[in-house]
Amino acid sequence: HVEVCALQPTLRPPFESPWEAVRRVKLCMELIATKENVDIFVLPELSPIGYSDDTFAKWLPTNAHKQDMYKEIDQAMREIATNLGVYICYGTVGWDDEQTSAAQYGPKMSIRQVVVDRSGQQVACYDKTFLCDYGVCTETRFFQSGPASRPVSFVVKTLDESSSFRFGLLICSDMRYPGLARQLVADQEHRVDCIL
């Protein structure tokens, strides 16, 4: 069997930088890993960087300096996975400079989940398909949808490689649209055991 730790860290408060949030989440994962056998840590949407107005106002990767910060956070997550010998599924912001329609608007950004394996290699990357625009939550102010109907799955092997399970990725409001989940379960390419 595969041991999954669904980790719900405290949201990053405005006075804490994304880097400080990464350090705090790292310490939490290290503490859990000393007490429990964990194969994969699963962090929520945009965690550890934060899902907040503060994050969207100050920390989106709108310039090269902030993009470098996200790359450094990705590197830190790879190192944590390697040091702990676990998979990590974490939330971040993706961007695509190549598809920017007009330079003054900056890069096109997406809400992203990334999965790194025990060796720190990225094994999955999924951009949220159905953005949340309900009530005061208007993600389309900042983000664009990922490619529609493109399910993403990956395999987690136990440390001794005696068993493995296939996981599919959805983010938040994606679960309101069952077509993607159906594809993850039914398509020959995926046939997931579990949806995260």
N, CA, C and O atoms as a DFTB+ gen file, in Angstrom:
784 C
 N C O
     1  1       0.826      -1.185       0.000
     2  2       0.000       0.000       0.000
     3  2       0.874       1.253       0.000
     4  3       2.052       1.197       0.351
     5  1       0.295       2.369      -0.392
     6  2       0.992       3.652      -0.430
     7  2       0.437       4.535       0.682
     8  3      -0.778       4.662       0.837
     9  1       1.331       5.140       1.449
    10  2       0.932       6.026       2.552
    11  2       0.875       7.467       2.048
    12  3       1.874       8.016       1.583
    13  1      -0.319       8.073       2.148
    14  2      -0.536       9.442       1.701
    15  2      -0.730      10.335       2.919
    16  3      -1.523      10.020       3.807
    17  1      -0.009      11.443       2.959
    18  2      -0.217      12.443       4.011
    19  2      -0.796      13.692       3.347
    20  3      -0.084      14.430       2.665
    21  1      -2.096      13.919       3.554
    22  2      -2.737      15.138       3.065
    23  2      -2.450      16.225       4.098
    24  3      -3.070      16.267       5.160
    25  1      -1.520      17.084       3.779
    26  2      -1.015      18.075       4.733
    27  2      -1.705      19.419       4.508
    28  3      -1.596      20.012       3.434
    29  1      -2.407      19.887       5.524
    30  2      -3.096      21.182       5.445
    31  2      -2.366      22.170       6.349
    32  3      -2.752      22.357       7.502
    33  1      -1.307      22.807       5.831
    34  2      -0.582      23.770       6.669
    35  2      -1.408      25.036       6.873
    36  3      -2.353      25.309       6.132
    37  1      -1.034      25.791       7.881
    38  2      -1.654      27.092       8.105
    39  2      -1.407      27.954       6.879
    40  3      -0.314      27.937       6.313
    41  1      -2.424      28.711       6.465
    42  2      -2.239      29.610       5.322
    43  2      -1.130      30.617       5.610
    44  3      -0.931      31.045       6.747
    45  1      -0.419      30.979       4.553
    46  2       0.643      31.962       4.709
    47  2       0.034      33.326       5.041
    48  3      -0.724      33.874       4.241
    49  1       0.361      33.882       6.227
    50  2      -0.147      35.221       6.560
    51  2       0.602      36.292       5.766
    52  3       1.706      36.035       5.285
    53  1       0.025      37.489       5.621
    54  2       0.651      38.550       4.816
    55  2       2.055      38.944       5.263
    56  3       2.861      39.360       4.430
    57  1       2.372      38.825       6.550
    58  2       3.697      39.224       7.025
    59  2       4.770      38.177       6.720
    60  3       5.958      38.440       6.910
    61  1       4.368      37.000       6.251
    62  2       5.318      35.920       5.972
    63  2       5.572      35.853       4.463
    64  3       4.631      35.904       3.671
    65  1       6.822      35.742       4.073
    66  2       7.137      35.624       2.645
    67  2       6.867      34.194       2.179
    68  3       6.796      33.285       3.005
    69  1       6.716      33.980       0.877
    70  2       6.583      32.607       0.383
    71  2       7.755      31.717       0.813
    72  3       7.563      30.535       1.099
    73  1       8.971      32.284       0.859
    74  2      10.128      31.502       1.296
    75  2       9.985      31.047       2.735
    76  3      10.313      29.909       3.068
    77  1       9.492      31.944       3.597
    78  2       9.272      31.570       5.000
    79  2       8.201      30.477       5.098
    80  3       8.306      29.571       5.924
    81  1       7.186      30.569       4.260
    82  2       6.138      29.543       4.250
    83  2       6.710      28.188       3.826
    84  3       6.346      27.155       4.387
    85  1       7.604      28.198       2.838
    86  2       8.237      26.949       2.403
    87  2       9.040      26.347       3.553
    88  3       8.972      25.140       3.786
    89  1       9.793      27.166       4.267
    90  2      10.581      26.665       5.402
    91  2       9.682      26.064       6.482
    92  3       9.998      25.021       7.055
    93  1       8.559      26.734       6.754
    94  2       7.624      26.253       7.775
    95  2       7.014      24.913       7.359
    96  3       6.916      23.994       8.172
    97  1       6.606      24.804       6.092
    98  2       6.024      23.557       5.593
    99  2       7.076      22.454       5.573
   100  3       6.771      21.297       5.865
   101  1       8.306      22.804       5.232
   102  2       9.405      21.828       5.247
   103  2       9.582      21.240       6.644
   104  3       9.698      20.023       6.793
   105  1       9.603      22.088       7.659
   106  2       9.752      21.616       9.036
   107  2       8.601      20.699       9.426
   108  3       8.802      19.696      10.110
   109  1       7.411      21.043       8.994
   110  2       6.237      20.215       9.285
   111  2       6.378      18.836       8.626
   112  3       6.114      17.818       9.265
   113  1       6.792      18.800       7.360
   114  2       6.982      17.521       6.667
   115  2       8.077      16.702       7.334
   116  3       7.945      15.489       7.492
   117  1       9.161      17.369       7.725
   118  2      10.251      16.651       8.396
   119  2       9.777      16.026       9.700
   120  3      10.118      14.882       9.998
   121  1       8.994      16.765      10.476
   122  2       8.478      16.251      11.739
   123  2       7.577      15.033      11.511
   124  3       7.698      14.026      12.208
   125  1       6.688      15.132      10.548
   126  2       5.789      14.012      10.248
   127  2       6.584      12.810       9.761
   128  3       6.306      11.678      10.157
   129  1       7.569      13.047       8.905
   130  2       8.357      11.946       8.334
   131  2       9.164      11.202       9.395
   132  3       9.494      10.031       9.203
   133  1       9.488      11.861      10.515
   134  2      10.209      11.158      11.583
   135  2       9.288      10.242      12.375
   136  3       9.757       9.317      13.039
   137  1       7.981      10.488      12.315
   138  2       7.020       9.716      13.106
   139  2       6.204       8.731      12.288
   140  3       5.725       7.729      12.818
   141  1       6.044       9.004      11.013
   142  2       5.170       8.196      10.156
   143  2       5.907       7.771       8.891
   144  3       6.820       8.457       8.431
   145  1       5.505       6.648       8.343
   146  2       5.993       6.242       7.022
   147  2       5.112       6.936       5.988
   148  3       3.927       6.627       5.867
   149  1       5.683       7.854       5.259
   150  2       4.933       8.608       4.255
   151  2       5.560       8.353       2.895
   152  3       6.776       8.455       2.733
   153  1       4.720       8.020       1.913
   154  2       5.198       7.889       0.536
   155  2       5.013       9.186      -0.236
   156  3       5.864       9.567      -1.040
   157  1       3.869       9.879       0.019
   158  2       3.611      11.130      -0.691
   159  2       2.930      12.138       0.227
   160  3       1.947      11.828       0.901
   161  1       3.479      13.355       0.237
   162  2       2.838      14.490       0.900
   163  2       2.030      15.233      -0.155
   164  3       2.527      15.502      -1.249
   165  1       0.788      15.564       0.172
   166  2      -0.076      16.306      -0.742
   167  2      -0.435      17.632      -0.088
   168  3      -1.082      17.664       0.958
   169  1      -0.009      18.724      -0.712
   170  2      -0.315      20.070      -0.234
   171  2      -1.458      20.653      -1.060
   172  3      -1.644      20.262      -2.213
   173  1      -2.223      21.577      -0.493
   174  2      -3.371      22.147      -1.201
   175  2      -2.991      23.101      -2.336
   176  3      -1.820      23.394      -2.576
   177  1      -4.009      23.558      -3.002
   178  2      -3.892      24.547      -4.072
   179  2      -3.066      25.751      -3.590
   180  3      -3.342      26.341      -2.545
   181  1      -2.058      26.088      -4.381
   182  2      -1.168      27.231      -4.126
   183  2      -0.466      27.182      -2.766
   184  3      -0.066      28.215      -2.230
   185  1      -0.320      25.985      -2.219
   186  2       0.429      25.855      -0.966
   187  2       1.780      25.238      -1.278
   188  3       1.866      24.222      -1.967
   189  1       2.822      25.850      -0.772
   190  2       2.926      26.715       0.390
   191  2       2.924      28.219       0.115
   192  3       2.945      28.995       1.070
   193  1       2.898      28.670      -1.147
   194  2       3.078      30.102      -1.400
   195  2       1.917      30.960      -0.929
   196  3       2.106      32.127      -0.587
   197  1       0.718      30.391      -0.908
   198  2      -0.434      31.128      -0.388
   199  2      -1.498      31.400      -1.422
   200  3      -1.211      31.743      -2.569
   201  1      -2.723      31.240      -0.995
   202  2      -3.892      31.568      -1.817
   203  2      -4.571      32.719      -1.109
   204  3      -5.402      32.517      -0.224
   205  1      -4.208      33.934      -1.509
   206  2      -4.730      35.118      -0.819
   207  2      -4.575      36.350      -1.692
   208  3      -3.843      36.345      -2.682
   209  1      -5.279      37.405      -1.305
   210  2      -5.115      38.683      -2.005
   211  2      -3.680      39.176      -1.892
   212  3      -3.150      39.769      -2.831
   213  1      -3.047      38.932      -0.742
   214  2      -1.654      39.334      -0.552
   215  2      -0.751      38.628      -1.560
   216  3       0.112      39.254      -2.175
   217  1      -0.954      37.321      -1.726
   218  2      -0.166      36.562      -2.705
   219  2      -0.370      37.134      -4.098
   220  3       0.593      37.372      -4.827
   221  1      -1.624      37.353      -4.464
   222  2      -1.923      37.820      -5.817
   223  2      -1.416      39.241      -6.051
   224  3      -1.026      39.576      -7.169
   225  1      -1.415      40.078      -5.017
   226  2      -0.948      41.461      -5.167
   227  2       0.577      41.563      -5.178
   228  3       1.134      42.368      -5.925
   229  1       1.268      40.743      -4.346
   230  2       2.704      40.922      -4.172
   231  2       3.590      39.867      -4.808
   232  3       4.731      40.159      -5.163
   233  1       3.086      38.633      -4.962
   234  2       3.998      37.535      -5.213
   235  2       3.792      36.775      -6.521
   236  3       4.493      35.792      -6.764
   237  1       2.867      37.190      -7.359
   238  2       2.706      36.486      -8.636
   239  2       3.965      36.680      -9.488
   240  3       4.617      37.720      -9.386
   241  1       4.316      35.701     -10.325
   242  2       5.562      35.761     -11.108
   243  2       5.447      36.681     -12.325
   244  3       5.545      36.232     -13.467
   245  1       5.241      37.957     -12.068
   246  2       5.025      38.931     -13.133
   247  2       6.314      39.502     -13.707
   248  3       6.284      40.224     -14.704
   249  1       7.439      39.186     -13.091
   250  2       8.723      39.668     -13.615
   251  2       9.788      38.604     -13.379
   252  3       9.544      37.614     -12.689
   253  1      10.944      38.809     -13.943
   254  2      12.022      37.816     -13.872
   255  2      12.457      37.544     -12.434
   256  3      12.749      36.402     -12.081
   257  1      12.502      38.577     -11.610
   258  2      12.914      38.400     -10.211
   259  2      11.959      37.459      -9.474
   260  3      12.402      36.544      -8.780
   261  1      10.658      37.681      -9.622
   262  2       9.673      36.830      -8.947
   263  2       9.638      35.434      -9.572
   264  3       9.419      34.448      -8.868
   265  1       9.851      35.344     -10.876
   266  2       9.915      34.028     -11.513
   267  2      11.096      33.229     -10.968
   268  3      10.993      32.018     -10.777
   269  1      12.214      33.901     -10.720
   270  2      13.380      33.232     -10.126
   271  2      13.041      32.688      -8.743
   272  3      13.494      31.605      -8.372
   273  1      12.238      33.444      -7.973
   274  2      11.834      32.968      -6.653
   275  2      11.055      31.651      -6.773
   276  3      11.291      30.718      -6.005
   277  1      10.135      31.577      -7.728
   278  2       9.356      30.353      -7.923
   279  2      10.260      29.190      -8.350
   280  3      10.065      28.056      -7.914
   281  1      11.235      29.476      -9.193
   282  2      12.177      28.424      -9.602
   283  2      12.986      27.926      -8.405
   284  3      13.252      26.730      -8.286
   285  1      13.371      28.839      -7.525
   286  2      14.107      28.451      -6.322
   287  2      13.226      27.635      -5.371
   288  3      13.709      26.705      -4.726
   289  1      11.940      27.977      -5.281
   290  2      11.013      27.199      -4.462
   291  2      10.858      25.800      -5.045
   292  3      10.835      24.817      -4.304
   293  1      10.752      25.704      -6.383
   294  2      10.687      24.377      -7.024
   295  2      11.924      23.560      -6.670
   296  3      11.820      22.372      -6.364
   297  1      13.092      24.194      -6.711
   298  2      14.334      23.500      -6.364
   299  2      14.312      23.054      -4.904
   300  3      14.752      21.949      -4.586
   301  1      13.806      23.901      -4.022
   302  2      13.711      23.538      -2.605
   303  2      12.793      22.337      -2.421
   304  3      13.100      21.453      -1.621
   305  1      11.684      22.282      -3.132
   306  2      10.770      21.142      -3.021
   307  2      11.434      19.861      -3.529
   308  3      11.225      18.784      -2.970
   309  1      12.230      19.982      -4.586
   310  2      12.959      18.802      -5.075
   311  2      13.941      18.307      -4.015
   312  3      14.073      17.103      -3.791
   313  1      14.622      19.239      -3.374
   314  2      15.595      18.865      -2.340
   315  2      14.911      18.241      -1.125
   316  3      15.419      17.273      -0.560
   317  1      13.767      18.786      -0.721
   318  2      13.031      18.222       0.412
   319  2      12.598      16.796       0.078
   320  3      12.743      15.896       0.904
   321  1      12.070      16.585      -1.128
   322  2      11.637      15.243      -1.533
   323  2      12.798      14.258      -1.493
   324  3      12.653      13.129      -1.023
   325  1      13.940      14.691      -1.986
   326  2      15.128      13.827      -2.001
   327  2      15.613      13.531      -0.583
   328  3      15.904      12.382      -0.251
   329  1      15.697      14.563       0.248
   330  2      16.188      14.386       1.617
   331  2      15.276      13.499       2.457
   332  3      15.751      12.717       3.281
   333  1      13.965      13.620       2.250
   334  2      13.013      12.816       3.020
   335  2      12.706      11.478       2.347
   336  3      12.126      10.590       2.971
   337  1      13.088      11.332       1.086
   338  2      12.785      10.102       0.357
   339  2      11.301       9.915       0.111
   340  3      10.777       8.809       0.247
   341  1      10.608      11.016      -0.259
   342  2       9.161      10.990      -0.471
   343  2       8.803      11.674      -1.791
   344  3       9.620      12.376      -2.388
   345  1       7.573      11.453      -2.226
   346  2       6.979      12.242      -3.294
   347  2       6.329      13.454      -2.629
   348  3       5.854      13.366      -1.497
   349  1       6.312      14.581      -3.336
   350  2       5.609      15.767      -2.845
   351  2       4.755      16.317      -3.980
   352  3       5.238      16.545      -5.089
   353  1       3.476      16.524      -3.679
   354  2       2.540      17.181      -4.595
   355  2       2.245      18.545      -3.971
   356  3       1.666      18.619      -2.887
   357  1       2.640      19.617      -4.647
   358  2       2.504      20.948      -4.054
   359  2       1.912      21.936      -5.048
   360  3       1.961      21.730      -6.260
   361  1       1.352      23.009      -4.509
   362  2       0.736      24.037      -5.337
   363  2       1.685      25.162      -5.633
   364  3       2.495      25.552      -4.792
   365  1       1.579      25.686      -6.842
   366  2       2.428      26.796      -7.260
   367  2       1.713      27.571      -8.359
   368  3       0.550      27.309      -8.663
   369  1       2.413      28.516      -8.941
   370  2       1.895      29.287     -10.074
   371  2       2.742      28.959     -11.292
   372  3       3.970      29.019     -11.239
   373  1       2.088      28.617     -12.374
   374  2       2.788      28.401     -13.631
   375  2       2.666      29.636     -14.501
   376  3       1.743      30.432     -14.326
   377  1       3.578      29.803     -15.424
   378  2       3.496      30.928     -16.364
   379  2       4.096      30.512     -17.686
   380  3       4.900      29.583     -17.766
   381  1       3.691      31.217     -18.716
   382  2       4.162      30.922     -20.064
   383  2       4.459      32.227     -20.780
   384  3       3.556      32.873     -21.311
   385  1       5.724      32.613     -20.792
   386  2       6.125      33.852     -21.454
   387  2       5.892      33.801     -22.959
   388  3       5.623      34.825     -23.587
   389  1       5.998      32.605     -23.534
   390  2       5.882      32.467     -24.987
   391  2       4.498      32.821     -25.499
   392  3       4.358      33.288     -26.629
   393  1       3.476      32.606     -24.688
   394  2       2.103      32.834     -25.148
   395  2       1.532      34.155     -24.671
   396  3       0.318      34.353     -24.708
   397  1       2.376      35.050     -24.228
   398  2       1.902      36.353     -23.785
   399  2       1.354      37.111     -24.985
   400  3       2.054      37.316     -25.977
   401  1       0.096      37.526     -24.886
   402  2      -0.549      38.178     -26.026
   403  2      -0.074      39.616     -26.204
   404  3       0.043      40.095     -27.331
   405  1       0.197      40.299     -25.109
   406  2       0.702      41.667     -25.197
   407  2       1.675      41.877     -24.040
   408  3       1.351      41.568     -22.893
   409  1       2.841      42.389     -24.328
   410  2       3.915      42.475     -23.335
   411  2       3.498      43.219     -22.069
   412  3       3.942      42.862     -20.978
   413  1       2.651      44.246     -22.190
   414  2       2.309      45.023     -21.006
   415  2       1.466      44.226     -20.013
   416  3       1.360      44.616     -18.851
   417  1       0.875      43.136     -20.440
   418  2       0.050      42.350     -19.530
   419  2       0.853      41.281     -18.803
   420  3       0.320      40.623     -17.909
   421  1       2.086      41.094     -19.150
   422  2       2.925      40.109     -18.475
   423  2       2.614      38.693     -18.920
   424  3       1.831      38.486     -19.847
   425  1       3.228      37.715     -18.260
   426  2       3.057      36.324     -18.676
   427  2       1.661      35.804     -18.336
   428  3       1.019      36.275     -17.398
   429  1       1.211      34.833     -19.112
   430  2      -0.038      34.145     -18.785
   431  2       0.249      33.198     -17.639
   432  3       1.190      32.407     -17.705
   433  1      -0.553      33.271     -16.589
   434  2      -0.306      32.477     -15.391
   435  2      -1.422      31.460     -15.174
   436  3      -2.560      31.657     -15.601
   437  1      -1.068      30.369     -14.501
   438  2      -2.040      29.329     -14.179
   439  2      -1.818      28.838     -12.758
   440  3      -0.721      28.940     -12.209
   441  1      -2.886      28.300     -12.175
   442  2      -2.789      27.650     -10.871
   443  2      -2.337      26.223     -11.146
   444  3      -2.961      25.512     -11.933
   445  1      -1.261      25.806     -10.503
   446  2      -0.583      24.564     -10.892
   447  2      -0.313      23.667      -9.689
   448  3      -0.026      24.150      -8.593
   449  1      -0.408      22.370      -9.903
   450  2       0.084      21.368      -8.960
   451  2       1.254      20.672      -9.631
   452  3       1.171      20.285     -10.796
   453  1       2.343      20.515      -8.892
   454  2       3.538      19.840      -9.382
   455  2       3.793      18.651      -8.462
   456  3       3.591      18.740      -7.251
   457  1       4.234      17.550      -9.037
   458  2       4.605      16.378      -8.248
   459  2       6.061      16.045      -8.548
   460  3       6.460      15.911      -9.705
   461  1       6.854      15.915      -7.466
   462  2       8.240      15.467      -7.600
   463  2       8.367      14.127      -6.882
   464  3       7.695      13.880      -5.882
   465  1       9.243      13.265      -7.409
   466  2       9.409      11.932      -6.820
   467  2      10.533      11.916      -5.796
   468  3      11.099      12.955      -5.458
   469  1      10.846      10.724      -5.309
   470  2      11.849      10.561      -4.254
   471  2      13.239      11.052      -4.662
   472  3      14.053      11.398      -3.805
   473  1      13.507      11.082      -5.960
   474  2      14.811      11.553      -6.425
   475  2      14.787      13.037      -6.795
   476  3      15.782      13.583      -7.273
   477  1      13.631      13.687      -6.568
   478  2      13.516      15.103      -6.874
   479  2      13.143      15.412      -8.306
   480  3      13.125      16.577      -8.704
   481  1      12.844      14.387      -9.090
   482  2      12.450      14.591     -10.482
   483  2      10.965      14.919     -10.569
   484  3      10.152      14.313      -9.871
   485  1      10.611      15.870     -11.420
   486  2       9.199      16.188     -11.626
   487  2       8.549      15.044     -12.411
   488  3       9.020      14.676     -13.487
   489  1       7.464      14.488     -11.864
   490  2       6.779      13.376     -12.521
   491  2       5.385      13.754     -12.996
   492  3       4.762      13.000     -13.744
   493  1       4.883      14.925     -12.568
   494  2       3.572      15.385     -13.032
   495  2       3.470      16.892     -12.848
   496  3       4.073      17.483     -11.951
   497  1       2.683      17.485     -13.733
   498  2       2.424      18.921     -13.671
   499  2       1.032      19.137     -14.252
   500  3       0.762      18.754     -15.390
   501  1       0.161      19.746     -13.478
   502  2      -1.223      19.938     -13.913
   503  2      -1.641      21.377     -13.668
   504  3      -1.474      21.898     -12.565
   505  1      -2.188      22.022     -14.698
   506  2      -2.727      23.372     -14.573
   507  2      -4.244      23.297     -14.446
   508  3      -4.914      22.633     -15.237
   509  1      -4.771      23.982     -13.445
   510  2      -6.203      23.971     -13.140
   511  2      -7.016      24.279     -14.393
   512  3      -6.774      25.271     -15.080
   513  1      -7.979      23.416     -14.676
   514  2      -8.790      23.553     -15.885
   515  2      -9.963      24.504     -15.683
   516  3     -10.230      25.351     -16.535
   517  1     -10.664      24.367     -14.559
   518  2     -11.873      25.157     -14.313
   519  2     -11.621      26.138     -13.174
   520  3     -11.654      25.773     -11.998
   521  1     -11.370      27.387     -13.547
   522  2     -11.079      28.409     -12.545
   523  2     -12.326      28.728     -11.730
   524  3     -13.454      28.593     -12.203
   525  1     -12.091      29.153     -10.497
   526  2     -13.169      29.456      -9.563
   527  2     -13.571      30.922      -9.717
   528  3     -12.772      31.824      -9.465
   529  1     -14.792      31.143     -10.125
   530  2     -15.352      32.494     -10.227
   531  2     -16.722      32.519      -9.564
   532  3     -17.734      32.788     -10.210
   533  1     -16.738      32.235      -8.275
   534  2     -17.982      32.204      -7.512
   535  2     -17.883      33.236      -6.402
   536  3     -16.893      33.275      -5.671
   537  1     -18.909      34.074      -6.275
   538  2     -18.909      35.073      -5.204
   539  2     -17.721      36.012      -5.328
   540  3     -17.485      36.582      -6.394
   541  1     -16.966      36.179      -4.235
   542  2     -15.811      37.084      -4.244
   543  2     -14.570      36.429      -4.838
   544  3     -13.557      37.094      -5.055
   545  1     -14.646      35.150      -5.097
   546  2     -13.500      34.420      -5.653
   547  2     -13.516      34.556      -7.178
   548  3     -14.333      33.928      -7.852
   549  1     -12.617      35.372      -7.713
   550  2     -12.560      35.574      -9.163
   551  2     -11.142      35.331      -9.651
   552  3     -10.372      36.267      -9.867
   553  1     -10.813      34.062      -9.819
   554  2      -9.461      33.688     -10.238
   555  2      -9.130      34.173     -11.643
   556  3      -7.958      34.357     -11.972
   557  1     -10.151      34.384     -12.479
   558  2      -9.877      34.821     -13.849
   559  2      -9.278      36.230     -13.895
   560  3      -8.820      36.664     -14.952
   561  1      -9.273      36.941     -12.784
   562  2      -8.585      38.245     -12.738
   563  2      -7.083      38.059     -12.913
   564  3      -6.399      38.946     -13.425
   565  1      -6.566      36.896     -12.485
   566  2      -5.121      36.682     -12.453
   567  2      -4.643      35.510     -13.302
   568  3      -3.508      35.504     -13.779
   569  1      -5.515      34.513     -13.490
   570  2      -5.064      33.253     -14.062
   571  2      -5.853      32.873     -15.306
   572  3      -6.962      33.352     -15.542
   573  1      -5.238      31.995     -16.092
   574  2      -5.911      31.401     -17.241
   575  2      -6.044      29.910     -17.003
   576  3      -5.258      29.310     -16.270
   577  1      -7.044      29.324     -17.629
   578  2      -7.274      27.888     -17.491
   579  2      -6.167      27.101     -18.154
   580  3      -5.549      27.542     -19.122
   581  1      -5.936      25.921     -17.603
   582  2      -5.031      24.985     -18.258
   583  2      -5.731      24.378     -19.458
   584  3      -6.906      24.657     -19.697
   585  1      -5.025      23.551     -20.217
   586  2      -5.633      22.922     -21.394
   587  2      -6.850      22.086     -21.002
   588  3      -6.753      21.205     -20.147
   589  1      -7.987      22.363     -21.624
   590  2      -9.229      21.656     -21.298
   591  2      -9.101      20.173     -21.619
   592  3      -8.466      19.780     -22.597
   593  1      -9.712      19.377     -20.784
   594  2      -9.806      17.929     -20.992
   595  2      -8.443      17.260     -21.154
   596  3      -8.307      16.309     -21.924
   597  1      -7.449      17.743     -20.442
   598  2      -6.133      17.105     -20.476
   599  2      -5.831      16.539     -19.099
   600  3      -5.179      17.191     -18.284
   601  1      -6.303      15.331     -18.840
   602  2      -6.059      14.780     -17.513
   603  2      -4.591      14.451     -17.290
   604  3      -3.854      14.153     -18.230
   605  1      -4.182      14.512     -16.022
   606  2      -2.800      14.223     -15.654
   607  2      -2.808      13.183     -14.540
   608  3      -3.523      13.318     -13.547
   609  1      -2.001      12.146     -14.723
   610  2      -1.854      11.127     -13.679
   611  2      -0.382      10.742     -13.557
   612  3       0.429      11.034     -14.435
   613  1      -0.060      10.082     -12.452
   614  2       1.319       9.670     -12.200
   615  2       1.302       8.470     -11.274
   616  3       0.298       8.196     -10.617
   617  1       2.407       7.763     -11.223
   618  2       2.521       6.560     -10.397
   619  2       3.409       6.847      -9.193
   620  3       4.459       7.477      -9.314
   621  1       2.968       6.373      -8.024
   622  2       3.775       6.419      -6.806
   623  2       4.122       4.983      -6.445
   624  3       3.239       4.141      -6.278
   625  1       5.411       4.714      -6.328
   626  2       5.882       3.392      -5.917
   627  2       6.256       3.436      -4.443
   628  3       6.759       4.445      -3.949
   629  1       6.005       2.335      -3.747
   630  2       6.449       2.247      -2.357
   631  2       7.973       2.256      -2.345
   632  3       8.616       1.977      -3.357
   633  1       8.538       2.580      -1.190
   634  2       9.990       2.683      -1.077
   635  2      10.685       1.388      -1.492
   636  3      11.738       1.422      -2.129
   637  1      10.097       0.251      -1.133
   638  2      10.695      -1.034      -1.510
   639  2      10.265      -1.494      -2.908
   640  3      10.637      -2.576      -3.364
   641  1       9.471      -0.646      -3.577
   642  2       8.963      -0.905      -4.937
   643  2       8.155      -2.190      -5.041
   644  3       8.049      -2.775      -6.119
   645  1       7.577      -2.635      -3.909
   646  2       6.750      -3.841      -3.928
   647  2       5.352      -3.569      -4.469
   648  3       4.670      -4.492      -4.913
   649  1       4.923      -2.318      -4.435
   650  2       3.611      -1.979      -4.999
   651  2       3.621      -0.535      -5.486
   652  3       4.484       0.262      -5.119
   653  1       2.643      -0.226      -6.317
   654  2       2.516       1.138      -6.829
   655  2       1.046       1.439      -7.067
   656  3       0.224       0.542      -7.257
   657  1       0.745       2.718      -7.049
   658  2      -0.606       3.178      -7.282
   659  2      -0.559       4.359      -8.233
   660  3       0.388       5.145      -8.223
   661  1      -1.598       4.474      -9.059
   662  2      -1.694       5.600      -9.995
   663  2      -2.664       6.626      -9.414
   664  3      -3.789       6.306      -9.031
   665  1      -2.188       7.868      -9.363
   666  2      -2.971       8.982      -8.846
   667  2      -3.286       9.963      -9.967
   668  3      -2.474      10.165     -10.870
   669  1      -4.469      10.572      -9.907
   670  2      -4.851      11.629     -10.829
   671  2      -4.910      12.952     -10.089
   672  3      -5.097      12.981      -8.872
   673  1      -4.750      14.046     -10.817
   674  2      -4.755      15.377     -10.205
   675  2      -5.955      16.200     -10.658
   676  3      -6.260      16.271     -11.849
   677  1      -6.623      16.812      -9.706
   678  2      -7.641      17.836      -9.931
   679  2      -7.350      18.948      -8.929
   680  3      -6.753      18.704      -7.880
   681  1      -7.773      20.171      -9.252
   682  2      -7.577      21.285      -8.329
   683  2      -8.924      21.954      -8.080
   684  3      -9.568      22.449      -9.006
   685  1      -9.333      21.962      -6.830
   686  2     -10.484      22.716      -6.344
   687  2     -11.716      22.573      -7.234
   688  3     -12.304      21.493      -7.293
   689  1     -12.113      23.630      -7.919
   690  2     -13.377      23.631      -8.657
   691  2     -13.385      22.668      -9.841
   692  3     -14.439      22.462     -10.443
   693  1     -12.249      22.073     -10.195
   694  2     -12.246      21.036     -11.235
   695  2     -13.195      19.895     -10.869
   696  3     -13.758      19.241     -11.747
   697  1     -13.368      19.661      -9.554
   698  2     -14.213      18.539      -9.137
   699  2     -15.690      18.789      -9.435
   700  3     -16.488      17.853      -9.390
   701  1     -16.066      20.022      -9.735
   702  2     -17.461      20.331     -10.074
   703  2     -17.818      19.883     -11.495
   704  3     -18.987      19.886     -11.878
   705  1     -16.812      19.504     -12.261
   706  2     -17.008      19.084     -13.651
   707  2     -16.549      17.638     -13.779
   708  3     -15.351      17.388     -13.910
   709  1     -17.469      16.680     -13.743
   710  2     -17.099      15.268     -13.610
   711  2     -16.402      14.658     -14.823
   712  3     -15.847      13.565     -14.713
   713  1     -16.412      15.319     -15.961
   714  2     -15.789      14.740     -17.153
   715  2     -14.310      14.441     -16.974
   716  3     -13.821      13.407     -17.429
   717  1     -13.608      15.334     -16.321
   718  2     -12.173      15.146     -16.105
   719  2     -11.915      13.954     -15.183
   720  3     -11.025      13.144     -15.440
   721  1     -12.699      13.852     -14.110
   722  2     -12.551      12.713     -13.191
   723  2     -12.888      11.404     -13.907
   724  3     -12.221      10.390     -13.699
   725  1     -13.913      11.427     -14.742
   726  2     -14.267      10.215     -15.495
   727  2     -13.121       9.773     -16.394
   728  3     -12.817       8.583     -16.487
   729  1     -12.488      10.737     -17.053
   730  2     -11.351      10.400     -17.905
   731  2     -10.219       9.775     -17.097
   732  3      -9.610       8.797     -17.531
   733  1      -9.937      10.338     -15.919
   734  2      -8.858       9.807     -15.089
   735  2      -9.127       8.367     -14.660
   736  3      -8.200       7.569     -14.522
   737  1     -10.392       8.046     -14.451
   738  2     -10.751       6.703     -13.996
   739  2     -10.896       5.723     -15.161
   740  3     -10.484       4.568     -15.052
   741  1     -11.474       6.172     -16.266
   742  2     -11.856       5.249     -17.343
   743  2     -10.852       5.127     -18.485
   744  3     -10.738       4.058     -19.086
   745  1     -10.125       6.191     -18.796
   746  2      -9.221       6.137     -19.943
   747  2      -8.098       5.135     -19.715
   748  3      -7.521       5.071     -18.630
   749  1      -7.801       4.370     -20.728
   750  2      -6.759       3.344     -20.655
   751  2      -5.419       3.938     -20.233
   752  3      -4.653       3.298     -19.513
   753  1      -5.140       5.143     -20.673
   754  2      -3.869       5.803     -20.349
   755  2      -3.712       6.069     -18.852
   756  3      -2.593       6.108     -18.340
   757  1      -4.836       6.253     -18.151
   758  2      -4.771       6.654     -16.748
   759  2      -5.244       5.538     -15.801
   760  3      -4.432       4.955     -15.082
   761  1      -6.505       5.248     -15.796
   762  2      -7.085       4.232     -14.884
   763  2      -6.536       4.394     -13.469
   764  3      -5.916       3.488     -12.912
   765  1      -6.783       5.575     -12.905
   766  2      -6.211       5.899     -11.601
   767  2      -6.849       5.085     -10.481
   768  3      -8.004       4.668     -10.562
   769  1      -6.055       4.875      -9.432
   770  2      -6.554       4.245      -8.209
   771  2      -7.163       5.283      -7.280
   772  3      -8.045       4.974      -6.479
   773  1      -6.686       6.514      -7.394
   774  2      -7.122       7.572      -6.471
   775  2      -6.963       8.918      -7.165
   776  3      -6.037       9.121      -7.950
   777  1      -7.884       9.839      -6.863
   778  2      -7.772      11.212      -7.369
   779  2      -7.421      12.116      -6.218
   780  3      -8.096      12.125      -5.189
   781  1      -6.349      12.887      -6.398
   782  2      -5.936      13.874      -5.396
   783  2      -6.528      15.220      -5.765
   784  3      -6.312      16.204      -5.059
